[in-house]
């Protein structure tokens, strides 16, 4: 006897696979149901490329890098995409009007019960549609996923949410006032966050670092005070994100906020949507600021996709959303970890 614990059987052993097979069957049922719904709504399913010149230009998004070797032996750097967004918007510029994709995407620096380095993003776009139309789509998609498994309510980490109930609609400013006692809009001037104003408002509520930016402080309050309160008893649509967090979204009539929303159930973020920005100069400005901040923080930056920026100027007004499909399956199937609802775990890992 060595006293050592026996090594666990591999994830592909019949017994271990049998433990998660009900979740995988639920995943297949949800996929069929959602494909049917999109077809009924007149959407076209697309498949876009995984290897990209730029994986996205947001400060805290990290992508695996690779290289393609040409016939002459010259290597060309490429990235595994963090989202199909750039390619889908090029298709909108090409003339597509309603598209969706079950996209395999990749993120470095992410792993946990709710995060995988390789996962499925369900992303869809409507040309010539306001972003509240995409909000409504998202609520319907969540309900269809629940219906496909026959579940009556989502339950996760002691919280429950009825996926069929009328959703809670809550602005980000309203959430900050309700759950953190902070007047968020008072800390935004000319679409720019006032770091000192937010630090003063958040003092005693979060840990404030000397080098924290406005966005850092915003994220800390959101994670510690707001997100745990969202999606309790029913789905929450959190909308009108502040302009400094607009990413690829249009700025709203009130320039302090943008046409961006996120959807939560049981405190879990499921989706992130935009009224899409079509001002290429503004998009370039945002990307350059984000990459400068990425360089400062992480010592690297990703190139800008000039073809994408050209497409932004040519695409029609549109709205779109990215939904974490594995997270939705996890809630609709009653799983407790995201790796229980994927057919194979990340390379080199066991479930």
Buried (B, 14 or more C-beta within 10 A) or exposed (E): EEEEEEEEEEBEEEEBBEEBEBBBEBBEBBBEBBBEBBEEEEBEEBEBEBEBBBBBBBBEBBBBEEEEEEEEEEEEEBBBBBBBBBBBBBBBBEEBBBBBBBBBBBBBEBBEBBBBBBBBBBBBBBBEBBBBEBBBBBBEBBBBBBBBBEBEBBBBEEBBBBBBEEBBBBBBBBBBBBBBEBEBBEBBEEBEBBBEBBBEBBEEBBEBEEEBBBBBBBBBBBEBBBBBBBBBBBBBBBBBBBBBBBBBBBBBEEEBBBBBBBBBBBBBBBBBBBBBBBEBEBBBEBBEEBBEBBEEEEEEBBBBBEEBBEBBEEBBBBBBBBBBBBBBBBBBBBBEBBBBBBEEBBEEEBB
